[in-house]
Amino acid sequence: MIDLPAMTHSENMPPAVSVVIPVHNAEEFLEETLLSVLSSVYPNMEIIIVDDGSTDGSPAVAARYAGQYAHIRFLQQPNAGAAAARNRAVAEARGEYILPVDADDRISPQYISLAVEAISGRPDVKVVYPEAEFFGERSGKWRLPPFSIRLLARKNMIPVSGLYRREDWVRAGGYRTDTGREDWVFWIAILKDGGKVVRLNHTGLYYRVRSGSKRKKDRKLLTHTIDILNGLYPDFFLRELKGPLRYRRTWSRLINTCCGWIHARKTVVHPSFKSLEPFMLRLPYIFREQGETMCRGRNTLKLFRRDGYELVVKSYRHPHLLNAVIYGFLRASKAGRAYRYALRLLAAGVGTPAPVGFVTCRRYFLFADSYSVTLRSSCPYTYRDLATRTFFRRDEILEAIARTTARMHENGILHKDYSAGNILFDDRPRVIPVEIVDLNRMSFGKTGLEKGCRNFKRLPATDEMIAVIATCYAKERGGDPERCMAWMK
């Protein structure tokens, strides 16, 4: 075994670099790749080889070099693909920086040193990559376009052998194993939220072209990769391409600009929940397949858990043609109204689950789908439970509901679907909280005493319950309890 300096992070030694090499049936090329990495002039690096279930002599070549060089580690795993092998290697890596190298490529002796110099001490720089040349069945310069984040949204121009920080691999969640373009998906994951990319004026990578190479095979997986990317990062593509990445990638921005007029989508997120914006932008994609169904009927309610929040998403039934026209041009959608009305209730001191935002979608200029999103209420009961359960604080609950309703009416808010399922409460706290839900049918303006009392008519109640509600409501609004009771009946 040849002993080389151990990896160190001392002041006299540059940052450690881990070169990760996934191998699958590359016996013919692996030694050439290893020799190119070993020729590097960079003094502080390790080499991690992961054999991905090879059936040729690749493991023997890797084991021989690992036995000769102290800074080479050799790992093996059942065949799971290059992305899984890279993830295994990076997970084992000790270096601050990661450089993936394919088992049939070569790098120049100066590449690692120049790349570390370009990224070290510059936290704004996320990726460094070199000029590249083809060899093997094709030769010549690999003419990669200059980097731009908008172009990255449509195509990859960063070779897999770009140097990056290991902490960014952790932040991105590693390489995806369900797509053949895992390097493109990985670069988007690292760079979608910002960061600079440096392209060295140095030919540091020699990319082997051979029949049956992974790069050629991956072209067949492109549509699958596009579907995955749209599901993962719709907010990124909306920002860069004005909509999803299209199968005709070059025309994505133009197609989305045109479709924006025909198939418009509006997403509103409350400023208090900006961290949920990616979830909201993905909502039309994921609602059908994900989430825990809470109620399925005319409308569908699902529960999602994101970023520590429990979110209730309501998908409204598709409108018939007339309403599709009305909601498309003349009136706000139910989801939009529910969001705005929730804000008005909260401003009036009336409880309702915190509004997170809403999404509306059009097709061919007509309204199609809408989703309202709120935090899940902490109130476990509805007014309906008063008829089926025994509550020792029943009168206090009824009084709390009466006070909440009076506060709405005093502020000129009338709930036009004031039914037993839309009034929530919790009898555990000392002061009983009441929350109002299903807010898209509300009107605003002066609500007189009689009109306010008749708002209770859809709530099932005994004469005794009505007496409690009427007495409290009349007291809150300065009315006569007897007259209020007669109107409520």
Phi, psi and omega in degrees: 000137177266120181276126176241163182303136176291158179294136182214159179238030182288167181295334183272358183236137179293168182302148182284141178239133175254117176269120184250130185232104172281141185229131170215109179052054180240033182306321185293335189243341191300318182298319178298319178296314181297319179296324179293321178291319180294338179280358181299141178276356181288132191271352189226082181214160171235158178238125179244116178257128176241113176278124186259065176067039180295148177247005177252206183270013181304315180301324180294318178297313181297316181296323180296316180289323177296328177286337182270331187238127184292335184263015173251128175245142183238123179237155178228150176208158173299154184302120180222001179104159183298322182297316179295322179294318176298316179300318179299316181295315182293323177299328180273350188292147178253350185280156175287328181244151181241135173231106174284138175225127178288154190286358176238010179257176176225156172236160180278159179298331185267348190303309185298317180299314180294322181293316179295321178299324182286332185257334186295131180075009180233085183297341179284341178273122183258326185219140173234131177219159186257176163293158183220156176229150174273151169210173185096238182280357177213144179229165179118173182288137174276103187274086179277137178291156176303147183289138165210145183294327179291322178291325178299331177295337182256330183201161180266132175233014177250119177299159180299333182272057172259143181271135181211171180278142178298326181296333177285329173298318178296314182298323181280350181081019178078188179277138175291138180258003183251019179213147179281349179253049188297331179291320178297313178299321181294316180296321177297317180300322181284322193256353186297332182259011178119166181124146182267156177236131180250127174253117183288145173273061185203132177280099186251349183233136175241111188261120182279129175254124179214155180298137181079012180291157183299323182300322179288317181297325185294339179299328180289341182263010187298314182297321177297318179296318179298318178299317180295315181299317179297325177288327183280316192228054180297329179294321178296313181289327176297320180290317186271328186240004181063024180156191185292157171290126183267159176299326170272082193301320184301328185262011187303311185294319179294315179299317182293325177297316178293317181292338178300332177279330186266316182240070185282148176226137180238129179235124179239129180235129179297140182305332180289347185234039182299331180295341180269004182301317177301321177297316181296321180291333179272351191307313180298335180281324191258347186299320185293324187261337187243176178090156180261117184291125178260327182202135177227115180202231175301318173241162181242132176247133177229151178255128176238148175242116182218134174052036179084001179256149167258117188247131174259119181250126178250121176258121183276147181302145177301130180284154172288174191302316182298314179292329177299323177289315183297310181291336180283331188229331192247337187218149178293150179292162177300319180296318179295320179293317180301321179295310182293321181292326176298319178296322178293320177298312181297321178296332179272002180080021180257132183288139173198150178305139185302125180284127179268319180163192178206160178228134173233144182231140175244152171228126181052047176073350183262148178295137183234298186231152173210148183223130172250144185231128176227165168291152177290134180292145175274355180278121186273349187238156170246167178305329181302329182293341179296337181270345186242350181232160176262122178243118181292339179253036187303314182295324177296322178296313179298320178295321178296321177294319179297317180295319179298316180295318178299321179296320176300311184293323178295333178265014175074029181244124180236118177278118186271001174229054187277081185246173188297330181277352185256009177240117182252152177206167177222122184267007183275318180292161179297314174262118187287120177277146176231135177232143182252135182230179182057069196262001189289343177252090178220153175233161187227138182148183182294131178244104180290173185297314181296315180297322179294319180295321181291345176295341180274355192298335182274359181268120178294134183199147171281168177301323180295319179293319178298322179298317180295314182295313184297318181298314181292318181296316179297320180297317182294329185250005178070037181247181180268124183301321183295316180293320178298320180295321179294318179294321182292328179287000000 
